[in-house]
Amino acid sequence: MERYDIAVIGTGPAGLEAAITAKVRNKSVLLIGGKGSSDKVSKAHMVQNYLGLPNIAGDEMAKAFLDHAKEMGVEITEDKVNAVYSMGSYFALQCHGGDYEASSVIVAAGMTAMKPFDGEMENLGRGVSYCATCDAALYKGKTAIIVAYSAEDEPEAEFLAERADTVYYLPQYAYSGSLGNNIKVTTGVKPVSIQMNDGKAVLNTDGEIFTADGIFILREQIAPSQLVPGLTMDGNHIAVDRSMKTNIKGLFACGDITGAPYQYIKAAGEGNVAALSAVSYLNDLKKSQN
Ligand SMILES: Cc1cc2nc3c(=O)[nH]c(=O)nc-3n(C[C@H](O)[C@H](O)[C@H](O)COP(=O)(O)OP(=O)(O)OC[C@H]3O[C@@H](n4cnc5c(N)ncnc54)[C@H](O)[C@@H]3O)c2cc1C
């Protein structure tokens, strides 16, 4: 497997700037995120405070960011990272589409306002999971519940249903899909809490109660402490120093995920600092290995 110098998670201003700076410094870069820029850029009505781009519509600014990255030869891998594990001198990234390795990682995944359900964290890895395609093989002949937040999750339900006996699919978006066969779709119910009962996962909603062998929660964003086990947090944010270092050697964070103010220019600036710090870390690593 190819080992990249730097893996960057997130294609908002922080992640794009980090990837551009890493490219300028001649490092091999894996940038993972959505194909377009972040929704927080493309959906902004009018932006007035980004240096050099006065009074620009969000979608135009998103295009300018992406064009810049493309011009620098940054390729975006359209995928979602489920977990990052420190392996000592490198990191293993577990994604929906496959696994990757990198010598250092920059987390630029933005902020999520979503709170975990009661019982979610306590049962994570013991009945609750965030990646149906990763765990599908374990569900042969079993039942599973999927709580999904986007129509883009529907192929994941289909994949799981090829293995599982029954999949209960609870869309939390305006569902207009055509999932069928052994996928039972229930719309209009909101999950409230999760508990394990005699080895079965029980999802309590504001309507029905669902019971299955496991529950998959497919949110766009994953809480940082779940994304990277062992990360030191500062409230809801990843704790970093001025060089964007986290408590994990070789892992850096930037943008909204490190705290307020939530601003494009702050995110991009931190992306630049994180990339330079990663480059310096890689240089030291190389020296120590020679
Ligand atoms: C409507 C609106 C208007 C705004 N207007 C302004 C303004 O005028 N001026 C200003 O300075 N700021 C403004 N902001 C704030 C600004 O949008 C944010 O501060 C900025 O986008 C933060 O950049 P970021 O790169 O840290 O995170 P984001 O832009 O949130 O990007 C994070 C990216 O990471 C991706 N991601 C998350 N998890 C994963 C994962 N596990 N795997 C792969 N990818 C992942 C997300 O999909 C997202 O694309 C506005 C925000 C909003 C919502």
Ligand as a Chemical Component Dictionary entry (heavy atoms), coordinates in Angstrom:
data_LIG
# 
_chem_comp.id                   LIG 
_chem_comp.type                 NON-POLYMER 
_chem_comp.pdbx_formal_charge   0 
_chem_comp.three_letter_code    LIG 
# 
loop_
_chem_comp_atom.comp_id 
_chem_comp_atom.atom_id 
_chem_comp_atom.alt_atom_id 
_chem_comp_atom.type_symbol 
_chem_comp_atom.charge 
_chem_comp_atom.model_Cartn_x 
_chem_comp_atom.model_Cartn_y 
_chem_comp_atom.model_Cartn_z 
_chem_comp_atom.pdbx_ordinal 
LIG C1  C1  C 0 -24.028 30.021 5.931 1  
LIG C2  C2  C 0 -22.641 30.347 6.431 2  
LIG C3  C3  C 0 -22.053 31.565 6.115 3  
LIG C4  C4  C 0 -20.770 31.864 6.552 4  
LIG N1  N1  N 0 -20.240 33.078 6.236 5  
LIG C5  C5  C 0 -18.986 33.376 6.619 6  
LIG C6  C6  C 0 -18.388 34.631 6.229 7  
LIG O1  O1  O 0 -19.021 35.477 5.564 8  
LIG N2  N2  N 0 -17.099 34.858 6.584 9  
LIG C7  C7  C 0 -16.350 33.925 7.299 10 
LIG O2  O2  O 0 -15.173 34.178 7.555 11 
LIG N3  N3  N 0 -16.904 32.752 7.688 12 
LIG C8  C8  C 0 -18.195 32.451 7.385 13 
LIG N4  N4  N 0 -18.740 31.242 7.770 14 
LIG C9  C9  C 0 -17.935 30.307 8.605 15 
LIG C10 C10 C 0 -17.086 29.373 7.726 16 
LIG O3  O3  O 0 -17.974 28.692 6.890 17 
LIG C11 C11 C 0 -16.277 28.338 8.513 18 
LIG O4  O4  O 0 -15.532 28.968 9.528 19 
LIG C12 C12 C 0 -15.295 27.587 7.562 20 
LIG O5  O5  O 0 -15.996 26.958 6.511 21 
LIG C13 C13 C 0 -14.503 26.560 8.348 22 
LIG O6  O6  O 0 -13.662 25.864 7.479 23 
LIG P1  P1  P 0 -13.125 24.398 7.825 24 
LIG O7  O7  O 0 -12.285 24.009 6.670 25 
LIG O8  O8  O 0 -12.557 24.385 9.177 26 
LIG O9  O9  O 0 -14.427 23.482 7.931 27 
LIG P2  P2  P 0 -15.594 23.213 6.902 28 
LIG O10 O10 O 0 -15.758 24.324 5.939 29 
LIG O11 O11 O 0 -16.774 22.842 7.741 30 
LIG O12 O12 O 0 -15.085 21.949 6.072 31 
LIG C14 C14 C 0 -14.944 20.684 6.667 32 
LIG C15 C15 C 0 -15.063 19.627 5.578 33 
LIG O13 O13 O 0 -14.680 18.350 6.111 34 
LIG C16 C16 C 0 -15.551 17.349 5.628 35 
LIG N5  N5  N 0 -15.528 16.220 6.558 36 
LIG C17 C17 C 0 -16.029 16.172 7.811 37 
LIG N6  N6  N 0 -15.828 14.969 8.365 38 
LIG C18 C18 C 0 -15.187 14.237 7.423 39 
LIG C19 C19 C 0 -14.721 12.893 7.388 40 
LIG N7  N7  N 0 -14.859 12.075 8.444 41 
LIG N8  N8  N 0 -14.116 12.440 6.253 42 
LIG C20 C20 C 0 -13.962 13.259 5.173 43 
LIG N9  N9  N 0 -14.400 14.560 5.150 44 
LIG C21 C21 C 0 -14.999 15.024 6.266 45 
LIG C22 C22 C 0 -16.917 18.074 5.594 46 
LIG O14 O14 O 0 -17.799 17.383 4.738 47 
LIG C23 C23 C 0 -16.502 19.443 5.076 48 
LIG O15 O15 O 0 -16.520 19.456 3.667 49 
LIG C24 C24 C 0 -20.037 30.933 7.344 50 
LIG C25 C25 C 0 -20.630 29.716 7.672 51 
LIG C26 C26 C 0 -21.907 29.408 7.231 52 
LIG C27 C27 C 0 -22.536 28.084 7.606 53 
# 
loop_
_chem_comp_bond.comp_id 
_chem_comp_bond.atom_id_1 
_chem_comp_bond.atom_id_2 
_chem_comp_bond.value_order 
_chem_comp_bond.pdbx_ordinal 
LIG C1  C2  SING 1  
LIG C2  C3  SING 2  
LIG C2  C26 DOUB 3  
LIG C3  C4  DOUB 4  
LIG C4  N1  SING 5  
LIG C4  C24 SING 6  
LIG N1  C5  DOUB 7  
LIG C5  C6  SING 8  
LIG C5  C8  SING 9  
LIG C6  O1  DOUB 10 
LIG C6  N2  SING 11 
LIG N2  C7  SING 12 
LIG C7  O2  DOUB 13 
LIG C7  N3  SING 14 
LIG N3  C8  DOUB 15 
LIG C8  N4  SING 16 
LIG N4  C9  SING 17 
LIG N4  C24 SING 18 
LIG C9  C10 SING 19 
LIG C10 O3  SING 20 
LIG C10 C11 SING 21 
LIG C11 O4  SING 22 
LIG C11 C12 SING 23 
LIG C12 O5  SING 24 
LIG C12 C13 SING 25 
LIG C13 O6  SING 26 
LIG O6  P1  SING 27 
LIG P1  O7  DOUB 28 
LIG P1  O8  SING 29 
LIG P1  O9  SING 30 
LIG O9  P2  SING 31 
LIG P2  O10 DOUB 32 
LIG P2  O11 SING 33 
LIG P2  O12 SING 34 
LIG O12 C14 SING 35 
LIG C14 C15 SING 36 
LIG C15 O13 SING 37 
LIG C15 C23 SING 38 
LIG O13 C16 SING 39 
LIG C16 N5  SING 40 
LIG C16 C22 SING 41 
LIG N5  C17 SING 42 
LIG N5  C21 SING 43 
LIG C17 N6  DOUB 44 
LIG N6  C18 SING 45 
LIG C18 C19 SING 46 
LIG C18 C21 DOUB 47 
LIG C19 N7  SING 48 
LIG C19 N8  DOUB 49 
LIG N8  C20 SING 50 
LIG C20 N9  DOUB 51 
LIG N9  C21 SING 52 
LIG C22 O14 SING 53 
LIG C22 C23 SING 54 
LIG C23 O15 SING 55 
LIG C24 C25 DOUB 56 
LIG C25 C26 SING 57 
LIG C26 C27 SING 58 
# 
